[in-house]
Structure formats: C-alpha cells, structure tokens
Amino acid sequence: MSMLGTKWKLHGNGKSIRPGHVVAPDERLAWPLTIGIGMQHVVAMFGATFLVPIITGMPPATTLFFSGIGTLLFLVITKGRVPSYLGSSFAFIAPIMASQQQYGVAGALGGVVLAGVVLALIGAVVQKFGAEWINRLMPPIVTGAIVALIGLNLAPAAKANFDLAPVTALITLVTIILVSVLFRGILGRLSILVGVVVGYLVAMMRGEVSYEKMDAAAWVGLPFFQTPEFHIGVVGLFVPVVLVLVAENVGHVKSVAAMTGQNLDGVSGRALMADGAATVLAGFGGGSGTTTYAENIGVMAATKVYSTAAYWVAGVFAILLSFSPKFGELIATVPPGVLGGAATMLYGMIGVLGVKIWVQNKVNFSNPINLTTAAVALIIGIADYTWTIGELKFTGIALGSAAALVIYHGMKGLARWRGTVAEPETETAGLPPAVKSAMNAAAKRGGKKGR
C-alpha cells in the first residue's frame, strides 16, 4: 500500500467475496461495487451526522463538507490502514449548545478547535508511548460514567423539543423503536434515519415544515463557512468531550482489528491524531467536531468489505453533496417535533452506551470505589451542577467528568494506603475457582501492604 493508502489489490475476481474471507483495508472489489458500497456508507452516516448540526443550529451542508474532508484526511494520516468515516460526534452537542448561549456560534467553534487540538496531542503521546496509560487513567468505571452523563445531561433539551410538537415527536419515536426491532441488516441500523423521515412526513401533513429558506437557496454553491472565536470560558465545556472521543476512537480501532484479524495497535495514535486534526479543521471552518462512526462499522460487518477505497468514495460523495445549498437548507427544515422524538432516543442511547461499557467490562459495583465514582458523577452531570470561577464556567459535564476521575483515583489511592478495600474492581462470577482465589489473595496482600 502507498504512503497515502491508495493502492488497493483486487480481491479475488473483484465481483464476489470468497466464503470465510473479508475484503481487507488494502483490497477492493470492482469499482462499480466499491462505489455502491461507498454510497451506502454515506447513507449509514447520514441521519446521525445531520442530527448534530440541526439540533445545534449549525449549517448542515458545512458539517457534511467537513465530515467528507475529515474522512479523507483520516485515511491519509492512518495510511489507509483503518477504514472509517468521520461523522459528527454527539458528544459535542451539549458543549456547543451551552457555549452558544454565552459566546454565540463563533465561540462554540473555538471550543471545537480546542477539543481537536487536545485530541491530536493525546494521539501524538499514544503514538509515542502506547495506549496503556489511557486505560489506567480512564478505566471502564470512569469511561462509562462520563459517556453516560454526557447523554443524560441532554435530557431537558430533548423534552423541550418534544413539547413543541408532541404528536409528531411521539410518531417519530415510535417509528424508530419499531424499525429497530422489526427489521434486520442495514435498515434496522438506520432506524433513526427512517424515524426522522417518517416524522418529517407527518410534520409536513400537520403544517409544521417551512420551505422559505430552501426555496431561496441556490442549487449549486459553496457551503457557509465561519471562523471561530476563542474564549477561556469554553475550556471546561469542551475538554471532557476529548475523553469520550478517545474512548470512541480507540474502541473503533479495536473493533476493526477484531473484524479484520489485523493488529492495529501501532496505528491507534495516528487515528487519534487524524480525528483531532479533522476536528480542528471543522472548527476553523464552521463545522461540528468529528468522531469515528459506529454506524459504518455496521455496514462493514454486514458487507464484509473493509476496503478503504469505499471510504474514499464516501468522503468524495459527501463533499459533492455539500456543494448544494438547496440540499443543505432542505435538511435544515427538519422541525422541532421530529428532533424531539429522535433526540429522546438518541440521548438515551448515549447514556446507555455508558452502562454498556460497565457491563462489557464486568464492573463490580460491590466495590465502594466504583459505586461512589458512578453515583456522584452521574448526579452532577444529570442535574447540571455549575461552578463559576471568574470567566471560567464549569457545567455538569465538566464537573461530572472531573468528579469521576478525582473520586476514582483519590479513593483508590486512599484505600491502597489504608488497606480498606478488598473487593475486586471487576465481577468474578463465572471465573474458574483458581482465578478467584488468586484475585482474593492479591487483594488481601494489597491490604496488608497498606497497613
């Protein structure tokens, strides 16, 4: 593969995938099939990527443009080894909305740039020293708490939109629920997009959609670009988002590695740097922060095609779509009721993803350190506690994230010193008796050393 990762070998005859095989990142099918799969990736990311700018009031076409540019940049920086689409990150919704109230859209874009810079720096450190220190800084109990509180912190925003058009919102939500359970494959994975389309049609029949701006927009033209402003007050809003982006990105690389059978540990730092660079670029031009997309992992799992050629097609296609102002304004016509129904599901899913991290990693809540970390962080985040110091204003997401880190590491240090906590941090149920005995013995030895 070339330095840009753009030299692909043809997989087999290019028309089919051999049984038990997958199309690797450095392979491709025939171009007509590759183009079709690439366009399928655009459809997969479409609903989620557009929901972020619609909810935050930012130009959808601009966000689409920078998602396409960011995807191509990601492929170049990772040398074509990690197939991924960079779409709008839901983790940015809360800080963007909060910062807009104080500093406007330009101030929010400054926060996006800041988050991207920090993420890129973390990527550089990971590339140099490995990712093990991230796991020590943010074990599953901390990562799960932060992801959960970011989603649940947005609950009032979902309710506000839901209340503006309850009937439309309810139909949208019910459609999402039914599609996710009644259909399998790609349609089931696009339940939010299908729900938004159905809700939009209902809103049209109820006279809740306005096309004035769309009618006035040109068919072809540049997206709307805007430069950022930088305020110290957004630091506390956006820095916690970086922790979520790190967890998402590292998880994505691990998932792709598992599905393709390749060891991608050596490129995880590059993936973080690429995501950070794409986010910085988006912030400087008026787009939303980016992240690697799980929606597109679903497409790869369904098609068995992990070729980065398909993502080059997807990135280019997204950029071309962004050059239609009329298309962008059409997306922006999605009314509040539809957003309320979709956001009820979407924000809840983000919250539950945090719980999923706990379950998958068998976090033991009999351990008082784990229990306290999650309990305090969640309440601070959901209730949106605030703390103002001069120009700095720390809200629930920042304070909850800080609480999770400080409580976990603080309590763990004190417990080790006093030898007061013998409960393991992960569940031991299902483990062989010898392993349980070894873990309990290790905990007791740690307690004696503390004394």
Disulfide bonds with the S-S distance in Angstrom:
none
